[in-house]
Amino acid sequence: MTTAVERGKRDNQEIPGPSRGGPAYQVSRPWTLQRAQIWSFAVLLVVAFAWSIDRVGLSFSGIAEIIEGWPATWNLLQRMVPPFIPSEDLDVVISAAFDTFFMAFAGTALGLVLGIPLGLLSARNVMPWASVRAVARAAIVFSRAIPALVFAIFFVRIYGIGVLPGVISIGIHSIGMIGKLVADAAEDVDPGPREGVASTGAGPMQDLFSGVWSQMVPTVITISLYRLELDFRSAPILGWVGAGGIGVLLRAYQGSLRYQEMLGVTLLIVLLVIVLEALSALTRHALLGTTERHPNKAKDTKSKRLTSGLTSPGTKIADWIISRSSQKPTLGTHLPETRLTPPWTTERLKVNAVGFMFSVLLMLSLIIPDIGASEVITGSEKIPEMIRRVTPNDWSWFTDRIVHDMIDTLGIGMAATGLALLFAIPFSFLAASNTAPGRAVYLCSRSFMLLVRCAPELVVAVIFVAAIGPGPRAGTLALAIALFGFITKLFADAIEEARQGIRDGVASTGSSRFQESTTAVLPQVITSKISNSMYLLDVGIRNSAIVGIVGGGGIGFLVINASRQLEWETLGGIIFCIFVVVYVIELISTWVRRKIT
């Protein structure tokens, strides 16, 4: 008797379904409108990447010029080693490092104070009035679209050189990320507790605090600590335009061509970032209970714990400390039946100790950097006048040079994003604990990734400008390195979250490690990789406006030049152009993420 499969092969027709008259088996996915849109957009991205590579001068001829100039680059690298910090500058460097930390801490606190209410006001299930939500979302988008360095240039002109402009710039720019994530967290809360609170006759504020905020606390803690890490990494850059901190020293060393000292201070920043990550991980453990990505692995051995998906050496240090302290006996947590208040257990003591520590740090961040209340009040009186100056009265500022440099900025961002993805996609498999060839490769990859991620992009841009000359080519390479460290971490973390069962099934067929990664892991994380890649493009376009300040091409040079020459309307017009370009890119990224999820 001829089977259905044989008849299908014989007649070269589709194989019918399991039931008579049922639908035919679909061998490949149908070409729906959504799939056609995604593939068309992918082709456009490839074309745009090719255009951007040619625009910034990284075509074959441009690469040949870089290779020809390698002797000059090697000479510069020799001048940078060995890195050191002069003994006569040690006190100044230490003081500037403390200023940088407290500037980042105070800026993050300001961002939380402003960003959390704006995030709640922009959430649909919290604020019923659409007009209020629109205003709150507009403020969040604006603060996220404009780089912190541009805010710093603006506030340095208002408050003068010092830490205060840096604090305000970090705080305003932090509103963007904090507000967006808080709004998403508020819209994702479980409606059940809110219904229970409402059934008791509670008012709107009681519903907000008891039904919404109580569910958001763990997420807000995570957002706050992660934002502090990001702000500390970006704080040294603000000193480049006079916003205080250790960036002022970096600018001075670069201006006097003291590259050994500049590299020494850069390595100090990297070390401080690792320490801050360890402290952040310890804080998360004290408040949320664990630093592990997978709580069910908490009892793994030490070797497994070092390769269980942690994001950085700083986090590994924290988990080692946690594992040592967890062996100590703790107080009992049994509550007497008549007890109406929670007892002072070890966990409660930890939480209160962390709260006290952050309160002390907040006070120190206002005292040590010498931020005077009179300075805040006096400078704030100039803000309305400054806003009036940077608001263009006409379109005379919109010159051909601005159009040319904005196109260069777009090219730098796209080329840097493409180059970063080109190297980050394969490297992320080496930096993931479940796909790395060995533990040594994993640890080396993670350490290299952290080193690249912590290096300030302006310092890297200065090195490339000095080595191969000013222009978009140097800015693209510097930004690509910074984006590589950022996106590799996201990719590696996504790979570590891939389900092991699918890999076991592929491995049981005798496949190689490479086949496991491409057929069992990659299909699970492809959606996450695409979403993160679009977010990286958003970040790349935004940061491409920064590298031009040190000669890396793009609109950054016109920004700093307009500030120095007091051309306020031109500065305001450039800020408007940056906002429009970044906002359009963000809308496109949001559209793509919705299509693939």
Secondary structure as UniProt FT lines:
FT   HELIX           4..11
FT   TURN            20..21
FT   HELIX           33..55
FT   TURN            56..57
FT   HELIX           60..68
FT   HELIX           70..80
FT   HELIX           87..89
FT   HELIX           90..121
FT   TURN            124..126
FT   HELIX           130..145
FT   HELIX           148..159
FT   HELIX           163..187
FT   HELIX           191..199
FT   TURN            200..201
FT   HELIX           204..206
FT   HELIX           207..213
FT   HELIX           214..238
FT   HELIX           239..241
FT   HELIX           247..255
FT   TURN            256..257
FT   HELIX           259..288
FT   HELIX           295..297
FT   TURN            298..299
FT   HELIX           302..306
FT   HELIX           313..325
FT   TURN            326..327
FT   TURN            337..338
FT   HELIX           346..367
FT   TURN            368..370
FT   HELIX           373..380
FT   TURN            381..382
FT   HELIX           383..390
FT   TURN            396..397
FT   HELIX           400..430
FT   TURN            433..435
FT   HELIX           439..454
FT   HELIX           457..468
FT   HELIX           472..496
FT   HELIX           500..507
FT   TURN            508..510
FT   HELIX           513..516
FT   HELIX           517..521
FT   HELIX           522..543
FT   TURN            544..546
FT   HELIX           547..550
FT   HELIX           556..564
FT   TURN            565..566
FT   HELIX           568..596
//
